[in-house]
Every structure is written in C-alpha cells, then in structure tokens.
Amino acid sequence: MLAAPFAALAEATPGTAPPLRTLTFDVDVHVAAVRVAPGEGTTGAGRPAPLGQIVGPRPNGAAPPPATGALAAKGSIGVEVVGVTADARLVIDVAETAVKRTRAKVRIEVAPDGVVFYDPKDAENLTEEELALARWLARGFYGDHPTEPGTAWTVDQSANGYTDVEHYRVVARDAHHVTLEYSQEQKAAGNQLFAGSRGGSLVYDTALTVPVRATFQGESRRQIGAARETLRTSVTLTLTADSFAKRS
C-alpha cells in the first residue's frame, strides 16, 4: 500500500460540513524489531524504542527511520468519511491515538478495489493498521462475493515491480456477518528491497459494509544498507462505534 498520485484530494479541502459517516476502532498493537549487521550481533532485543512506522517500502525509495526494540500500544483509530468521488472512491480522514503511536489526521482516498491514495508527505503519519483498515473500508471490498463457507478469492494489487497479493476465504457466516481467513504477501526489489507476509482473520458486516473485528500477525524483512532488519507485528482492531449503526 504505497503512496500514489491522488485525484480528488488535491481539490478536497476541509470544510464545515459534518462527515457522512464516523467510525471508531479500538486498536491493540505489538511491534518487535531485530536488526543484524555483518560482523555484529543482534541489536534492539528488548530495548524500548519509538517504533510505529509503516511496514513496507517507502515512497521514492526513502529509507525508514531506525526501528529497534519493542512497542506495545493500545488506543483507537477514528475514521471520518467526508466524501465520495465520481468514480466511487471514498474520501476519508483517519487518525490513530495510542500511547507512543499517535498519528496526526490524514486525508486519503480508497478506491473501490481497495487501492489507497495519499500524499507522499503524509506517509510517516499512516500506520500499518490504518492502511489495512482503509483497505477493508473500500466500497467494493466484499462486493458480490458469495458468503458460503469455503468461498475464496484473491486480490492482486501488484504493480511497477512491487508485489502485493491478498487471499481471502470464508470460514463462517451468520445473518449479516462473515468470518474470513486471509493472508498477504508483499515484496519489492531494487533500492526498496523488502519482503513481508501477514496472516489473520477478519469479521465483516456485509449489511453495513464495514469490518467489525480483525486480528493479524505479520513479519517483514528489509535491507537497510548492510544491515538486515526483521520486524514482527501483531494487531487487533475492534469496531466500537459506527454512526450508520445508530441510524438503523
């Protein structure tokens, strides 16, 4: 989920009109990083540090700040749906509030297929869990996929030498919810040498088109100069408030 040119964002300016929809998610995040350089021992084991950067290659090949040590944070993510573009993209404002992981509000667009667009200058203010959540909020995320257990599909957003593939499978359902298993593989070559994987589960409300709960664990490996860094994450997201639900 990389920064990309964005259309309506350049024209959309904050106004006084209330959001079309507001959502709040509790978030529980654990991050651990280990870095090994040639001829040196492991660094960062057990030392707390201000982690919280996005897992994945950076726009324009920029190297991320050093990430060593461990972080555990609990808080919330607020989402305001402020508009819908002519091509069915959602325009949302998203902000995370958690100890050692608080991020400023960022405006992004989410295409119907889950591609996320934002200004590259905002990359440092978007966390892995915010981007995952935005992807699941896409208007076409579930679409017309059947809800029968065993149904499976793949979302491939690979482009320009960057691999980004997700696999989903329905494992259970009730009247309005489906429970999905999912996995993701990401890979980049060249000066953004990176490989990551993620696995977890997602409960999705097909009536209100919103994720209700998600849990995932991920591991990424990134080359930073001569050093190799491994980053492990564990994230739980739980929907606690939805202005649409109040109206129903």
C-alpha positions in Angstrom: 0.0 0.0 0.0 2.2 2.8 -1.3 1.6 6.4 -1.7 0.3 7.2 -5.2 -1.0 10.2 -7.2 -4.3 11.2 -5.9 -7.1 13.0 -7.7 -9.9 14.5 -5.6 -7.6 15.0 -2.6 -5.9 18.0 -4.2 -9.3 19.6 -4.6 -10.9 18.4 -1.4 -10.3 20.9 1.4 -11.5 20.6 5.0 -14.9 22.2 5.4 -17.6 22.7 7.9 -20.0 20.0 6.6 -20.3 17.1 9.0 -18.9 13.7 7.9 -21.1 11.3 6.0 -20.1 8.6 8.4 -17.9 8.2 11.5 -16.3 5.0 12.8 -14.2 4.3 15.8 -12.0 1.2 16.3 -10.1 0.1 19.4 -6.6 -0.9 18.4 -4.0 -3.1 20.2 -0.6 -3.2 18.6 2.6 -5.1 19.4 5.8 -4.5 17.4 9.2 -6.0 17.8 12.3 -5.3 15.7 15.6 -7.0 15.4 18.5 -5.7 13.2 21.6 -7.6 12.3 24.6 -6.1 10.6 27.5 -8.1 9.0 30.1 -8.9 11.7 27.9 -7.7 14.5 25.5 -9.2 17.0 21.8 -8.6 17.1 20.7 -5.1 18.2 17.5 -3.9 19.7 16.4 -7.0 21.6 14.3 -6.0 24.5 15.1 -2.3 24.3 12.0 0.0 24.1 12.1 2.4 21.2 9.7 4.7 19.4 8.6 2.3 16.8 5.4 2.6 14.7 6.4 3.2 11.1 4.6 1.5 8.2 5.7 -2.0 7.3 6.6 -1.8 3.7 8.7 0.1 1.2 8.7 3.8 1.4 7.7 6.2 -1.3 10.5 7.4 -3.5 12.8 4.7 -2.1 13.3 6.6 1.2 14.8 4.6 4.0 12.6 4.4 7.2 13.9 5.7 10.5 15.8 3.1 12.5 13.5 0.6 14.2 14.9 -1.3 17.1 13.4 -2.7 20.2 9.8 -3.3 21.1 6.5 -1.5 21.4 3.1 -2.3 22.9 0.3 0.2 22.4 -3.4 0.4 22.9 -5.7 3.1 21.8 -8.2 3.9 19.0 -8.4 4.8 15.3 -11.0 7.3 14.2 -12.3 7.4 10.7 -14.5 10.1 9.1 -16.0 9.5 5.7 -16.1 13.0 4.3 -17.0 12.3 0.6 -17.4 10.0 -2.3 -15.8 10.8 -5.7 -17.5 10.3 -9.1 -15.6 7.0 -9.6 -16.8 5.6 -6.2 -13.7 6.3 -4.2 -14.2 7.1 -0.5 -12.5 10.2 0.8 -11.7 9.6 4.5 -9.9 11.3 7.3 -8.1 8.8 9.6 -6.2 9.4 12.8 -4.7 7.0 15.4 -4.5 7.8 19.1 -2.4 5.3 21.1 0.5 5.7 23.5 3.8 6.0 21.6 1.9 5.5 18.3 -0.4 8.6 18.0 -0.6 9.9 14.4 -2.0 13.1 13.0 -5.2 13.1 11.0 -4.5 12.2 7.3 -6.9 12.5 4.3 -6.8 9.6 1.9 -8.8 8.1 -0.9 -9.8 4.5 -1.0 -10.7 3.1 -4.5 -13.5 0.5 -4.8 -10.9 -2.2 -5.2 -9.0 -1.2 -2.0 -6.1 0.7 -3.6 -5.2 3.5 -1.2 -4.1 7.0 -2.4 -2.5 9.7 -0.2 0.0 12.5 -0.4 3.5 11.0 0.0 4.4 13.7 2.6 1.8 12.0 4.9 3.5 8.6 4.8 5.0 9.0 8.2 1.6 9.7 9.7 0.0 6.4 8.5 0.5 3.2 10.4 0.2 -0.4 9.1 -3.1 -0.9 10.9 -4.6 2.3 9.5 -3.8 1.3 5.9 -5.1 -2.2 6.4 -8.4 -0.8 7.8 -8.7 1.7 4.9 -8.4 -1.2 2.5 -11.3 -3.1 4.2 -13.5 0.0 4.1 -13.4 0.1 0.3 -16.9 0.2 -1.2 -16.1 -2.8 -3.3 -14.1 -4.8 -0.8 -16.7 -7.6 -0.4 -18.8 -6.8 -3.5 -20.8 -9.7 -4.8 -18.6 -12.4 -3.4 -20.7 -15.3 -2.0 -20.9 -15.7 1.8 -20.9 -19.6 1.7 -18.1 -21.1 3.8 -15.3 -22.3 1.5 -15.7 -19.3 -0.9 -12.2 -18.0 -1.7 -10.8 -15.2 -3.8 -7.6 -13.3 -4.4 -6.9 -9.6 -4.6 -3.8 -8.7 -6.6 -2.6 -5.1 -6.5 0.9 -5.8 -7.7 2.3 -3.1 -9.9 5.6 -1.5 -11.1 7.8 -4.3 -9.7 6.0 -4.3 -6.3 4.1 -7.5 -5.3 1.0 -7.1 -3.2 -1.3 -10.1 -3.1 -4.1 -11.0 -0.6 -6.0 -14.2 -0.2 -9.4 -14.4 1.5 -11.6 -17.4 2.4 -15.0 -17.6 4.1 -14.9 -19.8 7.2 -18.2 -18.9 8.8 -21.3 -16.7 8.4 -24.5 -15.6 10.2 -27.3 -13.3 9.1 -25.1 -10.2 8.4 -21.5 -11.2 9.3 -18.9 -13.3 7.5 -15.7 -14.5 9.1 -12.7 -14.6 6.8 -9.3 -16.1 6.9 -6.8 -14.0 5.0 -3.1 -13.8 4.1 -1.0 -11.3 2.4 2.4 -11.3 0.6 4.3 -8.2 -0.3 7.7 -7.9 -2.0 9.8 -5.2 -3.6 13.2 -5.3 -5.3 15.9 -2.8 -6.1 16.6 0.0 -3.7 13.4 -0.8 -1.7 14.4 -4.5 -1.1 11.6 -5.8 1.1 9.6 -8.9 1.8 6.7 -9.2 4.1 3.9 -11.6 4.9 0.7 -11.4 7.1 -1.9 -13.8 8.2 -5.1 -13.4 10.3 -8.8 -13.3 10.4 -11.5 -10.7 9.7 -15.1 -10.4 10.7 -17.0 -8.3 8.2 -20.5 -6.9 8.3 -22.0 -7.4 4.9 -25.1 -5.2 5.6 -23.2 -2.1 6.9 -20.1 -2.9 4.7 -17.6 -2.4 7.5 -15.0 -4.6 9.2 -16.2 -5.5 12.8 -13.0 -7.1 14.1 -9.7 -8.0 12.6 -6.6 -9.8 14.0 -3.4 -10.3 12.2 0.3 -11.1 12.7 3.0 -10.1 10.2 6.7 -10.4 9.6 8.7 -8.2 7.3 12.4 -8.3 6.3 14.1 -5.2 4.9 17.6 -4.5 3.8 18.9 -1.1 5.2 22.4 -0.5 3.9 24.5 -3.5 5.0 22.1 -4.4 7.8 19.1 -6.7 7.7 16.0 -5.8 9.8 13.2 -8.1 10.8 10.0 -6.6 12.0 7.2 -8.6 13.7 3.8 -7.1 14.3 0.6 -8.2 16.0 -2.6 -6.1 15.6 -6.2 -6.4 16.8 -8.8 -4.0 15.6 -12.4 -3.9 17.0 -15.2 -1.6 15.9 -16.7 0.2 18.9 -18.8 2.9 17.2 -20.5 3.5 13.8 -22.8 6.4 13.1 -24.6 4.2 10.5 -25.4 1.6 13.1 -27.0 4.2 15.3 -29.4 5.1 12.4 -30.5 1.5 11.8 
